[in-house]
Amino acid sequence: MGSANGRKSIFITGAASGMGRETARLFHSKGWFVGAFDQNGEGLKALEAELGADNCLIRRLDVTDKLDYEKAIAEFGAATDGKMDILFNNAGIGAGGFFDEQPFEDILKVVQVNFVGVLNGIHSAIGLLKATPGSLCFTTSSSSATYGMPGIAVYSATKHAVKGLTEALSIEFRRHGVRAADVLPGLIDTPILPPEAVKNAPKDGMFRAIPPMEVAKVVWEAYSSDKLHWYVPPELSELDKAAGNMPEVVREQIATTGPIAKMIADAQAKSNG
């Protein structure tokens, strides 16, 4: 197990791949001590080999298990002398399909990982964040938190919850000198997406496929900022504004154009056939 030895530190969940892995790489390149946590033990070992064992702490972590989370936080605190400059709640899973056709246990698993896991992380880590001047509680939300997205309804709901929680804590945590913010990524080329989603993505526009390093760069920028919501790409903020001002218009656009409209039409044709 490495030791921070006075370096700034970041605790990252979902660190074995995608946005979490790229964030670990970027912060390591900036001289930070990295805590990398995931269910994917092999991915973590590969990351440790890349960063160097003295520069990181890796550990398997089930974010839905509060006791396991508390143990991971304690191990991280032991390596950082009780400090944590950034908590990056990044772990998440997705499940696609119509809500009424999904097994309820699959629905609950998405809620447990994407929202309860975030609650576990913040509640467990707040002591270290409070002990660290200028610390940041940063969480991965989603572009699906701009408007509830059919086909990923529960995933979208958890990300709305993350966004609302972040807004509230950004005010509550001021009394401790701790900031809270989130990132709302669009279509990021990570393992959570099916290959055809990236392959069929538009070449430009707000839903183009974007490398996960772009999210990592936002985490880096957020540490030196008081900005609340970070959109990747930035033009997603316009969708958020439209959804707030004209929800019925956005509803009809989603329902009648693009891949969602095709999914609904195909399902109706199948049920009629």
Contacts in CASP RR format, 6 or more apart in sequence:
PFRMAT RR
TARGET T0000
AUTHOR 0000-0000-0000
METHOD contacts of the structure
MODEL  1
MGSANGRKSIFITGAASGMGRETARLFHSKGWFVGAFDQNGEGLKALEAE
LGADNCLIRRLDVTDKLDYEKAIAEFGAATDGKMDILFNNAGIGAGGFFD
EQPFEDILKVVQVNFVGVLNGIHSAIGLLKATPGSLCFTTSSSSATYGMP
GIAVYSATKHAVKGLTEALSIEFRRHGVRAADVLPGLIDTPILPPEAVKN
APKDGMFRAIPPMEVAKVVWEAYSSDKLHWYVPPELSELDKAAGNMPEVV
REQIATTGPIAKMIADAQAKSNG
1 53 0 8 1.000
1 57 0 8 1.000
1 75 0 8 1.000
1 79 0 8 1.000
2 33 0 8 1.000
2 53 0 8 1.000
2 54 0 8 1.000
2 55 0 8 1.000
2 56 0 8 1.000
2 57 0 8 1.000
2 79 0 8 1.000
3 33 0 8 1.000
3 54 0 8 1.000
3 79 0 8 1.000
3 80 0 8 1.000
4 33 0 8 1.000
4 79 0 8 1.000
4 80 0 8 1.000
4 81 0 8 1.000
4 83 0 8 1.000
5 33 0 8 1.000
6 33 0 8 1.000
6 80 0 8 1.000
6 81 0 8 1.000
7 31 0 8 1.000
7 32 0 8 1.000
7 33 0 8 1.000
8 31 0 8 1.000
8 32 0 8 1.000
8 33 0 8 1.000
8 85 0 8 1.000
9 32 0 8 1.000
9 33 0 8 1.000
9 34 0 8 1.000
9 35 0 8 1.000
9 76 0 8 1.000
9 79 0 8 1.000
9 80 0 8 1.000
9 83 0 8 1.000
9 84 0 8 1.000
9 85 0 8 1.000
9 86 0 8 1.000
10 23 0 8 1.000
10 24 0 8 1.000
10 27 0 8 1.000
10 32 0 8 1.000
10 33 0 8 1.000
10 34 0 8 1.000
10 35 0 8 1.000
10 84 0 8 1.000
10 85 0 8 1.000
10 86 0 8 1.000
10 87 0 8 1.000
10 88 0 8 1.000
11 35 0 8 1.000
11 37 0 8 1.000
11 73 0 8 1.000
11 76 0 8 1.000
11 84 0 8 1.000
11 86 0 8 1.000
11 87 0 8 1.000
11 88 0 8 1.000
11 125 0 8 1.000
12 20 0 8 1.000
12 23 0 8 1.000
12 24 0 8 1.000
12 34 0 8 1.000
12 35 0 8 1.000
12 36 0 8 1.000
12 37 0 8 1.000
12 88 0 8 1.000
12 90 0 8 1.000
13 20 0 8 1.000
13 37 0 8 1.000
13 38 0 8 1.000
13 61 0 8 1.000
13 63 0 8 1.000
13 88 0 8 1.000
13 89 0 8 1.000
13 90 0 8 1.000
13 91 0 8 1.000
13 121 0 8 1.000
14 20 0 8 1.000
14 21 0 8 1.000
14 37 0 8 1.000
14 38 0 8 1.000
14 40 0 8 1.000
14 90 0 8 1.000
14 91 0 8 1.000
14 92 0 8 1.000
15 21 0 8 1.000
15 23 0 8 1.000
15 24 0 8 1.000
15 34 0 8 1.000
15 35 0 8 1.000
15 36 0 8 1.000
15 37 0 8 1.000
15 38 0 8 1.000
15 44 0 8 1.000
15 47 0 8 1.000
15 58 0 8 1.000
15 90 0 8 1.000
16 36 0 8 1.000
16 38 0 8 1.000
16 39 0 8 1.000
16 40 0 8 1.000
16 41 0 8 1.000
16 42 0 8 1.000
16 43 0 8 1.000
16 44 0 8 1.000
16 46 0 8 1.000
16 47 0 8 1.000
17 38 0 8 1.000
17 40 0 8 1.000
17 43 0 8 1.000
17 190 0 8 1.000
17 191 0 8 1.000
18 188 0 8 1.000
18 190 0 8 1.000
18 191 0 8 1.000
18 212 0 8 1.000
19 90 0 8 1.000
19 140 0 8 1.000
19 185 0 8 1.000
19 188 0 8 1.000
19 190 0 8 1.000
19 212 0 8 1.000
19 215 0 8 1.000
19 216 0 8 1.000
20 88 0 8 1.000
20 90 0 8 1.000
20 212 0 8 1.000
20 216 0 8 1.000
21 47 0 8 1.000
21 212 0 8 1.000
22 211 0 8 1.000
22 212 0 8 1.000
22 213 0 8 1.000
22 215 0 8 1.000
22 216 0 8 1.000
23 88 0 8 1.000
23 90 0 8 1.000
23 215 0 8 1.000
23 216 0 8 1.000
23 219 0 8 1.000
24 34 0 8 1.000
24 35 0 8 1.000
24 36 0 8 1.000
24 47 0 8 1.000
24 51 0 8 1.000
24 56 0 8 1.000
25 50 0 8 1.000
25 51 0 8 1.000
25 216 0 8 1.000
26 213 0 8 1.000
26 216 0 8 1.000
26 217 0 8 1.000
26 219 0 8 1.000
26 220 0 8 1.000
27 34 0 8 1.000
27 216 0 8 1.000
27 219 0 8 1.000
27 220 0 8 1.000
28 34 0 8 1.000
28 51 0 8 1.000
28 55 0 8 1.000
28 56 0 8 1.000
30 220 0 8 1.000
31 55 0 8 1.000
32 85 0 8 1.000
33 55 0 8 1.000
33 56 0 8 1.000
33 57 0 8 1.000
33 79 0 8 1.000
33 80 0 8 1.000
34 51 0 8 1.000
34 55 0 8 1.000
34 56 0 8 1.000
34 57 0 8 1.000
35 56 0 8 1.000
35 57 0 8 1.000
35 58 0 8 1.000
35 59 0 8 1.000
35 76 0 8 1.000
36 44 0 8 1.000
36 47 0 8 1.000
36 48 0 8 1.000
36 51 0 8 1.000
36 56 0 8 1.000
36 57 0 8 1.000
36 58 0 8 1.000
36 59 0 8 1.000
37 44 0 8 1.000
37 58 0 8 1.000
37 59 0 8 1.000
37 60 0 8 1.000
37 61 0 8 1.000
37 63 0 8 1.000
37 72 0 8 1.000
37 91 0 8 1.000
38 44 0 8 1.000
38 60 0 8 1.000
38 61 0 8 1.000
38 91 0 8 1.000
39 60 0 8 1.000
39 61 0 8 1.000
39 62 0 8 1.000
41 58 0 8 1.000
41 60 0 8 1.000
44 58 0 8 1.000
44 59 0 8 1.000
44 60 0 8 1.000
45 58 0 8 1.000
47 56 0 8 1.000
47 58 0 8 1.000
48 56 0 8 1.000
48 58 0 8 1.000
57 75 0 8 1.000
57 76 0 8 1.000
57 79 0 8 1.000
59 72 0 8 1.000
59 75 0 8 1.000
61 68 0 8 1.000
61 69 0 8 1.000
61 72 0 8 1.000
62 68 0 8 1.000
62 69 0 8 1.000
63 69 0 8 1.000
63 91 0 8 1.000
63 113 0 8 1.000
63 117 0 8 1.000
63 118 0 8 1.000
63 120 0 8 1.000
63 121 0 8 1.000
64 112 0 8 1.000
64 113 0 8 1.000
64 116 0 8 1.000
64 117 0 8 1.000
64 120 0 8 1.000
65 120 0 8 1.000
66 120 0 8 1.000
66 123 0 8 1.000
66 124 0 8 1.000
69 117 0 8 1.000
69 120 0 8 1.000
69 121 0 8 1.000
69 124 0 8 1.000
70 124 0 8 1.000
72 124 0 8 1.000
73 121 0 8 1.000
73 124 0 8 1.000
73 125 0 8 1.000
73 128 0 8 1.000
76 84 0 8 1.000
76 128 0 8 1.000
77 83 0 8 1.000
77 84 0 8 1.000
77 128 0 8 1.000
80 128 0 8 1.000
82 128 0 8 1.000
82 131 0 8 1.000
82 132 0 8 1.000
83 128 0 8 1.000
83 131 0 8 1.000
83 132 0 8 1.000
84 125 0 8 1.000
84 128 0 8 1.000
84 129 0 8 1.000
84 131 0 8 1.000
84 132 0 8 1.000
84 135 0 8 1.000
85 132 0 8 1.000
85 134 0 8 1.000
85 135 0 8 1.000
85 136 0 8 1.000
85 223 0 8 1.000
86 135 0 8 1.000
86 136 0 8 1.000
86 137 0 8 1.000
86 138 0 8 1.000
86 219 0 8 1.000
86 223 0 8 1.000
87 121 0 8 1.000
87 122 0 8 1.000
87 125 0 8 1.000
87 128 0 8 1.000
87 129 0 8 1.000
87 135 0 8 1.000
87 136 0 8 1.000
87 137 0 8 1.000
87 138 0 8 1.000
88 138 0 8 1.000
88 139 0 8 1.000
88 140 0 8 1.000
88 219 0 8 1.000
89 117 0 8 1.000
89 118 0 8 1.000
89 121 0 8 1.000
89 122 0 8 1.000
89 137 0 8 1.000
89 138 0 8 1.000
89 139 0 8 1.000
89 140 0 8 1.000
89 162 0 8 1.000
90 139 0 8 1.000
90 140 0 8 1.000
91 113 0 8 1.000
91 117 0 8 1.000
92 113 0 8 1.000
92 114 0 8 1.000
92 140 0 8 1.000
92 192 0 8 1.000
93 109 0 8 1.000
93 110 0 8 1.000
93 113 0 8 1.000
93 114 0 8 1.000
93 192 0 8 1.000
94 110 0 8 1.000
94 114 0 8 1.000
94 152 0 8 1.000
94 155 0 8 1.000
94 192 0 8 1.000
95 102 0 8 1.000
95 106 0 8 1.000
95 107 0 8 1.000
95 109 0 8 1.000
95 110 0 8 1.000
95 152 0 8 1.000
95 154 0 8 1.000
95 155 0 8 1.000
96 102 0 8 1.000
96 151 0 8 1.000
96 152 0 8 1.000
96 155 0 8 1.000
97 151 0 8 1.000
97 152 0 8 1.000
98 150 0 8 1.000
98 151 0 8 1.000
98 267 0 8 1.000
99 107 0 8 1.000
99 151 0 8 1.000
99 153 0 8 1.000
99 154 0 8 1.000
102 154 0 8 1.000
107 154 0 8 1.000
110 154 0 8 1.000
110 155 0 8 1.000
110 158 0 8 1.000
111 154 0 8 1.000
111 157 0 8 1.000
111 158 0 8 1.000
114 155 0 8 1.000
114 158 0 8 1.000
114 159 0 8 1.000
114 162 0 8 1.000
115 158 0 8 1.000
115 161 0 8 1.000
115 162 0 8 1.000
118 139 0 8 1.000
118 162 0 8 1.000
118 165 0 8 1.000
119 165 0 8 1.000
122 137 0 8 1.000
122 139 0 8 1.000
122 165 0 8 1.000
122 169 0 8 1.000
125 137 0 8 1.000
126 137 0 8 1.000
126 173 0 8 1.000
126 176 0 8 1.000
126 178 0 8 1.000
128 135 0 8 1.000
129 135 0 8 1.000
129 136 0 8 1.000
129 137 0 8 1.000
129 173 0 8 1.000
129 176 0 8 1.000
129 178 0 8 1.000
130 176 0 8 1.000
130 177 0 8 1.000
130 178 0 8 1.000
133 177 0 8 1.000
134 177 0 8 1.000
134 178 0 8 1.000
134 179 0 8 1.000
135 177 0 8 1.000
135 178 0 8 1.000
135 179 0 8 1.000
136 178 0 8 1.000
136 179 0 8 1.000
136 180 0 8 1.000
136 181 0 8 1.000
136 222 0 8 1.000
136 223 0 8 1.000
137 166 0 8 1.000
137 169 0 8 1.000
137 173 0 8 1.000
137 178 0 8 1.000
137 179 0 8 1.000
137 180 0 8 1.000
137 181 0 8 1.000
138 180 0 8 1.000
138 181 0 8 1.000
138 182 0 8 1.000
138 183 0 8 1.000
138 219 0 8 1.000
138 222 0 8 1.000
139 162 0 8 1.000
139 165 0 8 1.000
139 166 0 8 1.000
139 180 0 8 1.000
139 181 0 8 1.000
139 182 0 8 1.000
139 183 0 8 1.000
140 162 0 8 1.000
140 182 0 8 1.000
140 183 0 8 1.000
140 185 0 8 1.000
140 215 0 8 1.000
141 159 0 8 1.000
141 162 0 8 1.000
141 163 0 8 1.000
141 166 0 8 1.000
141 182 0 8 1.000
141 183 0 8 1.000
141 184 0 8 1.000
141 229 0 8 1.000
142 155 0 8 1.000
142 156 0 8 1.000
142 159 0 8 1.000
142 162 0 8 1.000
142 184 0 8 1.000
142 185 0 8 1.000
142 186 0 8 1.000
143 184 0 8 1.000
143 185 0 8 1.000
143 186 0 8 1.000
143 187 0 8 1.000
143 206 0 8 1.000
143 207 0 8 1.000
143 231 0 8 1.000
143 236 0 8 1.000
143 239 0 8 1.000
144 152 0 8 1.000
144 155 0 8 1.000
144 156 0 8 1.000
144 159 0 8 1.000
144 160 0 8 1.000
145 156 0 8 1.000
145 159 0 8 1.000
145 160 0 8 1.000
145 162 0 8 1.000
145 163 0 8 1.000
145 184 0 8 1.000
146 184 0 8 1.000
146 236 0 8 1.000
146 239 0 8 1.000
146 240 0 8 1.000
146 243 0 8 1.000
147 239 0 8 1.000
147 243 0 8 1.000
147 247 0 8 1.000
147 250 0 8 1.000
147 251 0 8 1.000
147 254 0 8 1.000
148 156 0 8 1.000
148 157 0 8 1.000
148 160 0 8 1.000
149 155 0 8 1.000
149 156 0 8 1.000
149 254 0 8 1.000
149 260 0 8 1.000
150 254 0 8 1.000
150 255 0 8 1.000
150 260 0 8 1.000
150 263 0 8 1.000
150 264 0 8 1.000
151 260 0 8 1.000
151 263 0 8 1.000
159 184 0 8 1.000
162 182 0 8 1.000
163 182 0 8 1.000
163 184 0 8 1.000
163 229 0 8 1.000
166 180 0 8 1.000
166 181 0 8 1.000
166 182 0 8 1.000
166 228 0 8 1.000
166 229 0 8 1.000
167 228 0 8 1.000
169 180 0 8 1.000
170 179 0 8 1.000
170 180 0 8 1.000
170 181 0 8 1.000
170 228 0 8 1.000
173 179 0 8 1.000
173 180 0 8 1.000
179 226 0 8 1.000
180 228 0 8 1.000
181 222 0 8 1.000
181 225 0 8 1.000
181 227 0 8 1.000
181 228 0 8 1.000
181 229 0 8 1.000
181 230 0 8 1.000
182 228 0 8 1.000
182 229 0 8 1.000
182 230 0 8 1.000
183 215 0 8 1.000
183 218 0 8 1.000
183 219 0 8 1.000
183 222 0 8 1.000
183 229 0 8 1.000
183 230 0 8 1.000
183 231 0 8 1.000
183 232 0 8 1.000
184 229 0 8 1.000
184 230 0 8 1.000
184 231 0 8 1.000
184 232 0 8 1.000
184 236 0 8 1.000
184 240 0 8 1.000
185 210 0 8 1.000
185 215 0 8 1.000
185 232 0 8 1.000
186 206 0 8 1.000
186 207 0 8 1.000
186 210 0 8 1.000
186 232 0 8 1.000
186 233 0 8 1.000
186 236 0 8 1.000
187 193 0 8 1.000
187 197 0 8 1.000
187 198 0 8 1.000
187 201 0 8 1.000
187 207 0 8 1.000
187 208 0 8 1.000
187 209 0 8 1.000
187 210 0 8 1.000
188 209 0 8 1.000
188 210 0 8 1.000
188 211 0 8 1.000
188 212 0 8 1.000
188 214 0 8 1.000
188 215 0 8 1.000
188 232 0 8 1.000
189 198 0 8 1.000
189 209 0 8 1.000
189 210 0 8 1.000
189 211 0 8 1.000
189 212 0 8 1.000
190 212 0 8 1.000
198 209 0 8 1.000
200 259 0 8 1.000
201 207 0 8 1.000
201 208 0 8 1.000
201 209 0 8 1.000
202 208 0 8 1.000
205 233 0 8 1.000
205 235 0 8 1.000
206 233 0 8 1.000
206 235 0 8 1.000
206 236 0 8 1.000
206 238 0 8 1.000
206 239 0 8 1.000
208 233 0 8 1.000
210 232 0 8 1.000
210 233 0 8 1.000
214 232 0 8 1.000
214 233 0 8 1.000
215 232 0 8 1.000
218 230 0 8 1.000
218 232 0 8 1.000
221 230 0 8 1.000
222 230 0 8 1.000
229 237 0 8 1.000
229 240 0 8 1.000
231 237 0 8 1.000
231 240 0 8 1.000
239 250 0 8 1.000
242 249 0 8 1.000
242 250 0 8 1.000
243 250 0 8 1.000
244 250 0 8 1.000
254 260 0 8 1.000
254 261 0 8 1.000
255 261 0 8 1.000
255 264 0 8 1.000
END
